Amino acid sequence: MIDNIKPKEATSIINSLVSGVVPKIGVQHITVGRSEEINAFITALEDVKNGHSMAKFWIGDFGSGKSFMLHLLNTVALKQKFVVSNADFTPDNRLYSNDGKSVILYSAIMDNIAIQTKPEGGALQTLLEKWIEQVITKTAEDNHISLTDIRNDQYLALIQNSIMKTVNDITEVGGFDFGSVIVKYYEGYIKGDEMLRRNALKWLKGEYKTKTEARQDLGVREVINDSNFYDMLKNFCKFFVSMGYSGFMINLDEAINLYKISTSAAREKNYEKILSIYNDCFQGKISNLFINFAGTKEFLENERRGLFSYQALKSRLETNKFETLEIRDFAQPVIKLTPLDHNEIFVLLKKLKLIFDFNYKTELNISDDEIFGFMEEMFNKPGASEFLTPREVIRDFLNILNIIRQNPGVDKKQLFGEIEISDERPNDIVLLDSIEEI
């Protein structure tokens, strides 16, 4: 049996992988062949803990394990007492825009904030209240007031002043409004005013559309928008570190959606924002921030649409010229995820079989030889060498296990023989690639 796996993790793993997505929890139980990448990541985490910042680019083909890698990084970072968050680039959000698409990305990041006790996200409110309790405790100690009395209305102004002073000490751009909103959250927290707390959270998550609405509800002059959202993320990073966390790690997946932006000027502005983040991290302009981007080789290396179309990024992100397939450099900003070999996939499928049995409280009669037989069928199919991805192998394997579980007398060899290989790349990417070749 897989050691220390929880029923909730097993269910998440099986249900997510059958659906073709990465499970939010439990990924450490199905990790194979990534030990060097993880060791390098742990070293980088230590640097970020010590006040440095980092930007990494995880590059691989569709279905090669980029999203899985980001979820695994989350698991590692949470254990190292980082606040983490994940968000996917989509056609509706991006790093730079002037029509609200950047704020949509920011809101997704804030919605998905996770800590070790809330690894599935939604931890922003928990963190706010934990920080407020820290301020209350320190203010009570500094003023020799009991922890019971300090919560009385007569000390409301004292706590408000402490919150504003503490926030001003740790923030830069937008710090006043940031502090004012946290003061409002505290008022709602102490008085049991759920609407006030909800409005403060709404502001902090970038959900106010107009300054007028924010001023009416909270008395603040500004809202989080496309031009200041990154400053707010940096404020939150300092905020989390002031609470005793190691840092703030943000994972941004599906970066191919930046590659797919139709106008070159808009793409360039987004790549310029990536350059700004990169420079902030490596020039020491921000501390304790770790940002991971995940994308395909096209997103990185395409000279017309990818990051390499922006010369300043190309010069920073080109592969170490001394690296080979056998001699890797995991300290560089770009980590290229090589495909799992057949032995690693075999180990992974064996693990999945054990988790499947645990989840369904069964013990399917599938031998190692039959797992090998399944793999041979898959890897010998027409198109396998070009299109087959670990995601498709995993999904087909689990689908077959589900058939066997519900139909114990089924012919396994016949099931294996019905496997078909398809090109999983999105049609628009295939079309873009074709256009680039013309």
Buried (B, 14 or more C-beta within 10 A) or exposed (E): EBEEBEEEBBBBBBEBBBEEBBBBBBBBBBBBBBEEBBEBBBEBBEEBBEEBBBBBBBBBBBBBBBBBBBBBBBBBBBEBBBBBBBBBBEEEBBBBBEEBBBBBBBBBBBBBBBBBEBBEBEBBBBBBBBBBEBBBEEBBEEEEBEEEEBBEEEBBEBBBEBBBEBBEEBBEEBBBBBBBBBBBBBBBBBEEBEEBBBBBBBBBBBBBEEEEBBBEBBEBEBBBBBEBBBBBBBBBBBBBBBBEBBBBBBBBBBBBBBBBBEEEEBBBBBBBBBBBBBBBBBEEEBBBBBBBBBBBEBBBBBEEBBBBBBEBBBEBBBBEEEBEEEEBBBEBBBBBBBBBEEEBBBBBBBBBBBBBBBBBEEEBEBEEEBBEBBBEBBBEBEEBEEBBBBBBBBBBBBBBBBEBBEEEEEEBEEBBEEBEBEEBBEEEBEEBEEEEEE
